[in-house]
Amino acid sequence: MKLLLDHCVHRRFVRALPTHEVRTAAEMRWDALKNGQLLAAAASAEFDAIITVDKNFRHQQNLATLPLTVIELDVPDTRLPTLLAIAANVEEALRHVSRFRFLSIHTDGRIETLGERA
């Protein structure tokens, strides 16, 4: 699966997803893009999903028209150990990318899904 890590996700989190093609926004030279622009660029580059800790995606974007799946990591901080603690849950959530437009992974392992695709 082709995944994009948003600016706010620790770049070394890439290593937690070794079976996927993972790029960072910085690596793609998309550092300056805002959420909507970033989604459009990622969709144009044929990413399957974007992984973010930005809780504004859910409220700023129309979930029904998202061009790719947004995976929100609902964590208390963005330190690498915090992110690594839910890496297995991210793998589980990735199984649902084709079915939902938005997935939120909570620190307790719970996966919240929104925007089921038709």
N, C-alpha and C positions, 0 to 999 in steps of 0.2 A: 504494500500500500504506500502511496506517495503522501507524505505528511509534511506540513510546514509548522515550525515552532515560531510562535509570535515573539515579538521583541522582549516581552516580559518573562519569558520562560528561559531558565538557565540553559545556556547553549550545550552544556555537557549532558543534559537530559537525553540528547541524541543517542548516547551509548545505552540507554535503558530500553531502546527500541531497535535492537540489532537486526531483526528480520524485516524491517521496513526501510524504504527510501525516505530518509528524513533530512530536511534542509532547514536552516534558520532564516528568519527574515533578513538578518544582516548578511548572511552568505548570498542571498538572492539580490542584495543591494536594495532592499525595500525598507530600510530603516526609517525613512521619513514618511512612509505611507500611513495614513489613519485607517481605522477599522474597515470602513466601507471600501476604500481604495485597496487595502490589503486583501480583502476578500475577493475583489474583482481581479486583482493581479494573480492571486493564487488559483482562482478558477480558470483564468486564461492559460496558466502554466500547467493545467490539468492535475492539480493537487486534489486528493480525495478528501482531506480534512485539514483543519488548522487547529493546533493545540495552543490554548491560551490560559492565563490566570486572570485575565481582564473580565471582571464581572459585568461590564457595561455592554458587551456584545449582545447579550440576551435582550437588553432594553433598547439598544440603539438600532438594531437591525430587524427587518421584517422576517421572522422565522419561516414564513410560508414561501419566501422567495430567495432564501439563502442559496447561493450557487454551489456551495459545498458544505460539508458538515463541520460545525464548530464544536470542539471538545473543550469544555471549560474545566479547569482543575480548581476546584473549590477548596483551597488550602489557606492556612493562616499566614504563610509567608512564602517567599519564592526561593528559599535556600535549597540547594541541591538535595540534601538529605530529606527534606520535607517532600520534595517531588518524587524522589526515588521510593519513598515509603508507599506511594500509590501506583507505582509503575505497573504492577500486575493488574491493577484495576483498569489502567489505561488499555492494556492488551485486551482485557475483557470487553471494554467499551468499543474497541475497534471492530469487534465482530458485528456491531450494530450500525456501522457507518452508512451502509446502503439503505437502511430502513428509517433512520431518523436524521433530521437536519441539525439537531442540537442535543448534546449530551453533557451532563454536568457530573463530574466525579468528585464525591465528597471524601473527606479524610477518613471516614468510617468505612469506606469501600462501597457505599451505596451509589448507584448510578441512576441519575434522573434523566429521563428522555422527554423530549419535546419535539413537536413538528414532524409527525409521522409522514413519510412520503406516500403518495398515492400509488 
